[in-house]
Amino acid sequence: MAKLLRMPPRIKVLEALGSIADNRIHKIDDKHYEVISSDGTRKYRVYVDLETRRVYSDDNGTKLRGYVGYPIIAILMLNGKLPYNERLANALKGIHWKKLNETYKKYAIVENIVKEKARRKGVSSDEIDAFIRDVLAKLRSMQLYYEEL
């Protein structure tokens, strides 16, 4: 039975942008994708069917915590279903998300670190916050359901 996914932590929007900028998304067919983790040690299997609003990803956030994980967000961005900002994505290129998340264990701390990195590349915190709000508002309206493959 499909389960409605919760909204993700804010940082996952930025992590999705980073995965796109790092070219870690590989399309298999119209609904199946593979997403490589930031440290290259994991490959996530992802399925997105917007006609039925059914999605699957074996990342921890989606599968274990029940929210829309960054691999799904990235695919929705690439397919034009969620906003995408190339300048912001490029400012997030090369960030080792897994290492930051494991080191600091609090998404708010990681978000501040990432914002500082982006600021040094010319992207303000206000721009990042506005982008996150926009993405989350559109994502909320989608009501995606997790379905085991």
C-alpha positions in Angstrom: 0.0 0.0 0.0 1.3 3.4 -0.9 2.1 5.9 1.9 2.0 9.7 1.6 5.5 11.0 2.0 6.2 13.9 4.4 8.0 17.1 3.5 11.8 16.9 3.6 14.2 18.9 5.8 15.1 22.1 4.0 18.7 21.0 3.4 17.5 18.3 1.1 16.5 20.9 -1.5 20.1 22.1 -1.5 21.4 18.6 -1.6 19.3 17.9 -4.7 20.8 20.9 -6.4 24.3 19.7 -5.5 23.7 16.3 -6.9 22.6 17.8 -10.2 25.6 20.1 -10.4 27.9 17.2 -9.7 26.3 15.1 -12.5 25.3 12.3 -10.1 21.9 11.6 -11.7 21.7 9.0 -14.4 18.4 8.4 -16.3 17.7 4.8 -17.1 14.3 5.3 -18.7 11.4 7.7 -18.3 10.6 6.6 -14.8 13.8 5.0 -13.5 17.0 6.7 -12.4 20.2 6.0 -10.5 21.6 8.7 -8.2 25.2 8.4 -6.9 25.8 9.6 -3.3 28.1 12.6 -2.7 31.0 10.4 -1.6 30.4 7.9 -4.4 29.9 4.9 -2.2 26.1 4.4 -2.7 23.9 4.2 -5.7 20.2 4.9 -5.1 17.5 3.4 -7.2 14.8 5.9 -7.9 11.4 5.6 -9.6 9.1 8.6 -10.3 5.7 8.4 -11.9 3.9 11.7 -11.7 0.8 10.5 -13.4 0.0 8.3 -10.4 2.1 10.4 -7.9 3.9 7.2 -7.0 7.6 7.4 -6.2 10.4 5.2 -4.8 13.9 5.8 -3.7 16.1 3.6 -1.5 17.8 6.6 0.1 17.4 6.7 3.9 15.3 9.8 4.1 12.6 8.3 1.7 12.7 4.7 2.6 13.3 4.8 6.4 12.2 8.3 7.5 9.2 8.7 5.2 10.0 12.1 3.6 10.7 13.0 0.0 14.5 12.4 -0.3 16.9 14.5 -2.3 17.2 12.0 -5.2 13.5 12.4 -5.9 13.7 16.2 -5.5 16.6 16.3 -8.0 14.7 14.2 -10.6 11.6 16.5 -10.2 13.9 19.5 -10.8 15.5 17.9 -13.9 12.1 17.1 -15.3 10.8 20.6 -14.8 8.3 19.7 -12.1 10.1 21.7 -9.4 12.1 24.9 -9.7 15.8 24.7 -10.6 18.4 27.4 -10.3 21.6 26.7 -12.2 23.6 29.5 -10.6 22.6 28.2 -7.1 23.3 24.6 -8.1 26.8 25.6 -9.4 27.5 27.3 -6.0 26.7 23.9 -4.3 28.9 21.9 -6.6 31.5 19.6 -5.0 30.0 19.6 -1.5 30.5 16.4 0.5 27.0 16.2 1.9 27.4 12.8 3.6 30.5 13.9 5.4 28.9 17.1 6.6 25.7 15.4 7.7 27.6 12.7 9.6 30.1 15.2 11.2 27.6 17.8 12.4 24.5 15.6 12.8 22.2 18.7 12.7 20.8 19.8 9.4 20.6 23.5 10.6 24.4 23.5 11.1 25.0 21.9 7.7 22.7 24.4 6.1 24.7 27.3 7.6 28.0 25.8 6.4 26.5 25.3 2.9 25.1 28.8 2.8 28.5 30.3 3.7 30.1 28.3 0.9 27.4 29.6 -1.5 27.9 33.2 -0.2 31.6 33.0 -1.1 30.4 32.1 -4.7 28.1 35.1 -4.9 24.8 33.6 -3.7 23.1 35.2 -0.7 21.3 33.4 2.1 18.1 35.3 1.3 18.2 33.9 -2.3 18.8 30.4 -1.0 15.9 30.8 1.6 13.5 32.1 -1.1 14.4 29.2 -3.4 13.9 26.6 -0.7 10.5 28.1 0.2 9.4 28.0 -3.5 10.5 24.4 -4.0 8.9 23.2 -0.8 5.6 25.0 -1.6 5.5 23.3 -5.0 6.5 19.9 -3.6 3.8 20.2 -0.8 1.1 20.6 -3.5 2.3 17.4 -5.3 1.4 14.9 -2.5 3.8 12.1 -3.5 3.2 8.5 -2.4 6.0 6.1 -1.6 5.5 2.6 -3.1 7.9 -0.2 -2.7 9.3 -1.5 -6.0 
